[in-house]
Amino acid sequence: MRRKVLIGTRNSAGRHIAYGESCVPSGVTVIESLFDPEEAARKGYFIEDCAVR
């Protein structure tokens, strides 16, 4: 089973947001790769789903 990789970013307002690897918008600072939503949440990221955008 393949894990869903998330990309941890910080936007211009300083908010930490994790996007699916194919959903990262331009204009954000990439900080790190995360390997599951639980890890992202533990590190303080809000998770944005491609389908929501």
ZAKOL-664141 format. One line per 3 residues: number of its first residue (from 1); their letters; for each residue x, y, z of N, C-alpha, C, O, CB. Coordinates in steps of 0.05 Angstrom, whole numbers. Glycine has a CB too. Example, Ala and Ser with C-alpha at 12.3 -4.5 7.8 and 13.67 -1.06 7.14 Angstrom:
# ZAKOL-664141
1) AS) 264:-114:156:246:-90:156:264:-66:156:285:-66:169:226:-89:181; 257:-45:142:273:-21:143:258:1:157:268:23:161:282:-12:114 .
This chain:
# ZAKOL-664141
1) MRR) 17:-24:0:0:0:0:18:25:0:37:27:16:-19:0:24; 11:44:-17:27:68:-19:16:89:0:-8:93:2:26:79:-48; 34:102:14:27:123:33:20:148:17:31:153:-5:49:128:53 .
4) KVL) 3:164:28:-4:190:16:16:211:27:14:219:51:-34:199:22; 35:219:11:55:239:19:42:267:20:27:274:2:79:239:0; 47:281:41:37:309:44:62:327:44:83:319:54:20:312:70 .
7) IGT) 58:350:34:80:370:33:73:392:53:53:406:50:84:382:4; 90:395:73:86:416:94:96:443:84:118:445:75:100:408:120; 78:463:85:85:489:75:78:511:96:65:505:116:70:495:49 .
10) RNS) 88:535:90:80:558:106:72:579:86:87:586:68:104:568:125; 47:590:89:38:610:70:47:638:79:61:641:99:7:610:68; 40:658:64:50:685:69:40:697:96:52:715:107:40:704:46 .
13) AGR) 18:685:106:8:694:132:22:679:155:16:684:179:-22:691:133; 39:660:149:53:644:169:39:619:178:48:606:196:58:662:193; 16:613:166:1:589:174:14:564:162:21:564:138:-29:592:164 .
16) HIA) 17:543:177:28:518:168:5:501:157:-14:494:171:42:503:191; 8:494:131:-12:478:117:1:455:103:22:459:90:-29:496:97; -11:431:104:0:408:90:-19:402:66:-43:400:70:2:383:109 .
19) YGE) -7:399:42:-22:393:18:-14:366:7:9:357:12:-18:415:-3; -31:353:-7:-23:329:-22:-2:338:-42:-2:361:-51:-47:316:-37; 16:319:-49:39:327:-66:32:339:-93:48:353:-105:57:304:-69 .
22) SCV) 8:333:-103:0:344:-129:-17:369:-126:-26:380:-146:-16:323:-145; -21:379:-102:-39:402:-97:-25:427:-87:-38:447:-80:-59:394:-77; 1:427:-85:15:450:-72:12:475:-90:21:474:-113:45:443:-68 .
25) PSG) 1:496:-79:-3:521:-95:24:536:-98:42:531:-82:-24:539:-83; 25:553:-117:49:570:-119:48:592:-98:27:599:-88:51:583:-148; 71:602:-91:72:624:-72:74:615:-43:72:632:-25:49:641:-75 .
28) VTV) 78:590:-37:81:581:-10:109:570:-6:122:562:-25:60:558:-3; 119:571:18:146:561:25:144:532:34:130:525:53:159:578:47; 157:514:19:157:485:26:176:481:49:199:490:48:164:467:1 .
31) IES) 167:468:70:183:463:94:193:434:95:217:429:100:168:470:119; 175:415:91:183:387:94:162:368:81:140:377:74:186:380:123; 170:343:78:152:322:68:142:307:93:157:301:111:165:303:48 .
34) LFD) 116:301:93:104:287:115:91:261:104:83:261:80:82:305:129; 90:240:120:82:214:109:54:205:117:45:185:107:101:194:118; 41:220:134:12:214:139:-1:238:153:13:254:165:10:188:156 .
37) PEE) -27:239:152:-42:262:164:-37:264:194:-37:286:205:-71:259:159; -33:242:208:-29:243:237:-2:257:243:-1:273:262:-29:214:249; 19:250:228:44:264:231:42:294:226:52:310:242:66:252:213 .
40) AAR) 27:301:205:23:329:199:9:344:222:17:366:230:7:332:173; -12:331:232:-27:344:254:-10:346:279:-11:367:293:-52:327:260; 7:326:285:24:327:309:44:351:306:52:363:327:40:301:312 .
43) KGY) 52:357:282:72:378:278:58:405:274:72:425:269:89:372:254; 32:407:277:18:432:276:8:442:249:1:465:246:35:453:287; 7:424:230:-3:431:203:-33:428:201:-44:409:212:11:415:181 .
46) FIE) -46:446:186:-73:442:178:-72:428:151:-56:435:134:-89:470:176; -89:409:146:-89:393:122:-109:403:102:-133:406:109:-93:363:128; -100:410:78:-118:418:56:-120:396:36:-100:386:27:-107:445:43 .
49) DCA) -144:389:28:-148:368:9:-153:380:-18:-165:401:-20:-172:350:17; -143:367:-39:-146:378:-67:-176:381:-74:-183:400:-87:-133:359:-87; -192:362:-65:-221:362:-72:-235:387:-61:-255:396:-72:-234:337:-63 .
52) VR) -225:397:-39:-238:420:-25:-232:446:-40:-248:464:-41:-228:422:4; -209:448:-53:-200:473:-66:-215:479:-91:-209:499:-104:-171:471:-72 .
